[in-house]
Amino acid sequence: MLGAEERAALAEENADREPGADRRLRLLGTYVALSLRPAAGAWERCAGTAEAEQLLQAFLDRNAAEGPRPLLVVRPGPGGLAVQPGLEVRPESGPAGAKGLFFLRTGPEPPGPNSFRGAVVCGDLPAAPLEHLAALFSEVVLPVLANEKNRLNWPHMVCEDVRRHAHSLQCDLSVILEQVKGKTLLPLPAGSEKMEFVDSKSETVLDSIDKSVIYAIESAVIKWSYQVQVVLKRESSQPLLQGENPTPKVELEFWKSRYEDLKYIYNQLRTIKVRGMAKLLDKLQSSYFPAFKAMYRDVVAGEDQQVFSQMCLTQFTVE
């Protein structure tokens, strides 16, 4: 895969070979061809439309002090291209999973005709940006931060703060990814990897656990309780309150989705790590242990209620 410097050099070289009225448009077209690989003539057809021509000229000519927006070129399907302002793929430009190429102005002055270097930054917009960001963070950023050679001169407090924020961001990304799938993820706190070895009868293991880990577990219980309550308080009547007219099928799908989500939460609460966390809170007589037990009972009760509701609704539909 070509890097930014190689891509820029190749774009300028190709632009020199092609005749045309505006060399900057040819430079943009060369970047698009190198990244999105559209069908032959797709860029010319796209840039030739009145809407695209207006957007391209506004991006290239308008003074950045007036606020020119980023430019996004999307490949919505085989061979086709679409140009739009901003960085969000619109429905009319193609599906949400369409691959894109963005262009950003870096200075107030319009880019010159000979080169975009220092004036325009471009980059690929992945078909699934959220998944791409999560993978990039977990496979690149976290290993770099975990490498002690990269933080030799960092004070201990700085290391701990960066580690805490990195873990928090990773948890938030994981929660959002599961929310997109209709599931509720209970993010494990930092230090939860030690919970697999917790024995409520062992004093040595309990004494070796840092107080910051205990604090993180108690904070996690608060967050989990809130997440569980959000799921339990969802009502199938919400579409009616929003003025919609849902069918019985929508009702069935709601209860099915709610049951699967509660079952997903229940399975997380039954893992070895979470049970170890509960044992630790119990052994320490933490004030958060009753909250954990109440949350667990709510999940079990909600799951049982879901089974009964599904049976009634299915029987009603069949009859």
N, C-alpha and C positions, 0 to 999 in steps of 0.2 A: 504494500500500500504506500502511495506517495506521501511524503511529508509536505508541510506547508511551503517550505522553500523550494523543493523540487517541483511542486504543483505550480507555484508562481512562475518559476523560470520556464516551464514547459508552456504555460498559458501565454506568456509574452512572446515566446518563439513562434507558437502557432498563430498568434494574432498578427505577427509581422508578415506571414505568408499569405493571409487572406485579405483580399481587397474589400473595401466597404466604406460607408459614409462616416461612421463613428467608430473609431478604433476601440473605445471603451466598451461598447456593446459587444464587439468581437472578443474582447478579453473576458467579459462576463460569460459569453457563450462558450468559450474554451474551458473555463472553470466548470461550467455546468456539464459539458461533455465528458470531462475527465472524472467527475464525481458521480453523476447520475447515469451516464452512458445511455442517453435516450436514442430513439431511432433517428436515422439520417434526416435532416431537415426539420426536426421537431423544434429546435430552438428558434430557427428563423420564422416558423409559423407562429410560435408562441409570442415572440418579441414583436411580430408584425401586427398583432391585434391592437386596437385603439386603447383598451384598458391597460395592457401590459406596457405599451409604449409610454403612456402617461406615467405609470409607476417607475419605470426605468429612468426616464428623464428627470423625474423629481428626485430620485435617489442619487443620480450622478451630478446634477446641476445645482440643486438647492443648497444654500448655505446651511451648514450643520447647526449654526446658531439659531436657525428658525425651527429646529427640531425634526430633521428628516428621520423617518422611521426605518427600522431594519427591513431588509428585503429578503423574502423567502421564495425559493424556486422549488416546486414540488413535482414529483413524478407520480401522478395519481394512478396511472395504469401503464401497461406496456406501450412504450413509444411516446406517450403524451407528456406535456409539461404545462405547468400553470405558475403564474407569478402573482404574488400577493404581498401586501405590507404586513409587518409584524412577524412574529415567530410562532403563531398558532395556526395549525392546519385547519382550514375551514371545511365544512361538509361539501360545499360546492367545488372545492379544489381536489377532492378525493377522499378516500377513507382515512380514518385516524391513524392507520398504520402505514401511510404513504411516506416514503423516504423523501428527505428534503435537503436543500443546500441553502444556508443562510449567508447573507452579506451584511457587514456592519461598517459604518463609517467611523474612523478613529479620530478625525480632526474636523475643524470648522470649514476648512477649504475643500472645494470639490476635487476629486481625484483627477490627476493629469492624464493625458492621452497615451503616454508611453509606458506607464507602470502603475500598478495599484499598491506597490509595496509601501508600507507606512501610512497609507490612506484608507485602505479597505481591508478588513479581515473577513475571511470566509471559513466555513466549517460545515461538516456534515451534521444534519439533524437526524438521529436514528429513527427507524420506524417505530420503535417502542422506547421513547426517551426515558421513561421512569425506570423500566427494567435495566436499561443501559446505565443510568446513573447509579442504581443500586449495585450493579455488578462492578462498575468502575470504582465505587467507594470501597466495597468489601475486598476486591482483588488487587487494587492498586494503592489507594490512599491509606487504608488501615495497615497493610504490611509495611509501607514506608514509615508510618508513624510508630509502628511497633519495633522497628529496627533501632536498637540502642545507639548504633553509630551515627544516626541522623539527629540525635538529641544529646550528644555528649556534654554540651555546654549549657543545656537548659536547666534552670533551677527545678527542684523537685516539685514545687507547687505548680509551676507551669506545665510540667509533664502530666501531673494528675488532672489539671484543668482541661488540657487538650484531650487526654484520654476519656474523661467524662463526657465532654461535648461530642467527641467522635462516636462514642457508644450511643449517646442520645440520638444523634442524627441517623445512625444505622438502624436503631429501633424504630424511629419515625418512618423511615423509608420502608421498612419491612411491614409496618402496620398499614401504611397506605397501599402497598402492593396487595395485601390480603383484602383490604376494603374494596378494592376494585373488583375482586373476585366474589364479593359478598360475604366475606368471612372476617371474624374478629380475632386478631392475633394478640395474645398477651405477651408483650415483650419481656424477656428475662433481664433482670438487673445485672450490672457488672459484678463479677465474682460468683455468679450462680453455678459456674462449673465445679466449684468446690462442694456444692450441695449433694452431689451424688454419693459422697463419702460420709455424710452426716449420720451419726448414730446417736439417738436421744439418750442412750445410756453411757456414752463416752464423753468424759469430761475434757480429755486432751484435744479432741477435735473441736469442741465448742470454744475452748480457750484460745485456739489458734486462729479463729476467725476474727478478722479486723472489724472494728466498730463501724467503719464506713460501709462494709458489706451489709451489716445488719440494718443500717440506715437506708441503704439502697433497696433492700428487701421490703422494709416497711413502706417506703415510698411506692414501690411496685404494687403492693396490696391496695393502696389508695387508688392508684391509676386503674388497676384491674377492676376494682369495685365499680368505678365510674363507667368503664367500658361495658361491664355486664349489665348495669342498670339501663344503659342506652339501648341494649338489645332487648331487654325485658319490657321496656316501656313502649316499644314500637307497636303500633296498632294497625290492623288491617283496614280501619276506617279512614286512614289518612288521605287516600285518593278522593273519598267523598267530601272531606273537608276542603279539599283543593278544587272542588267543582267538577271533578271527573265522574264518570259513570262506569266503575269497574265491573267486569263480568265475573261469574262464579269461578272461572278459570284463574283469574287474577287473585282471587281469595285463596284458592288452593295453592298457587305458586308462592304466595306470601307465607303461609303457614309451613310449607315445605322448606322454604329458604330459612325461615326462623328456626325450625327444628334442626336443620343441618348446621346452622351457625352455633346453636347451643351445644350440639353434640361435639362440634369442633372445639369449643371452649372447654367442655367437660374433659375431653381427651387430653388437653393441655394441662389441666389441673391434676390429672392422674399421672403425669410423667414423674420419673424418679427425682429430677431436680426440684420440681415444685413441691413434691411431698417432703423432700429434704428441707426445703425452706419452711414448710409448715411445722416440721418437727423442731427446727431451730427456734422458731417463734414460740412454740409451746414450751420448750425447755427453758427459755429465757423469761417466760411469763410475760411476754410482750403484750401491750395493750392492743396490738394490731392482730393478735391471733383470733380473738372473737370475731373481728371483722372478716378475717379470712374464712372462718367456719360459716359465717352468715352468708358470705358470697357463694361458697360452695353449695350450701343448702338451697339458695335461690336458683342456682343453675340446675341442680337436680330436680327441684320442684317445677321449674319452667320446662324442663325437658319432658317430664312426665305429663304435664298439661298439654304439651305439644302433641304427644302421641294420641291422647284422648281427643283433642280437637281435630287432628287429621282423620281419625277413625270416623268421627261424626260427619265431617264434611264429605269424606269419600262415600259414606253410606247415603247421604243426602243426594249426592251427584248421581249415584247409580240408580236410586229410586226415581 
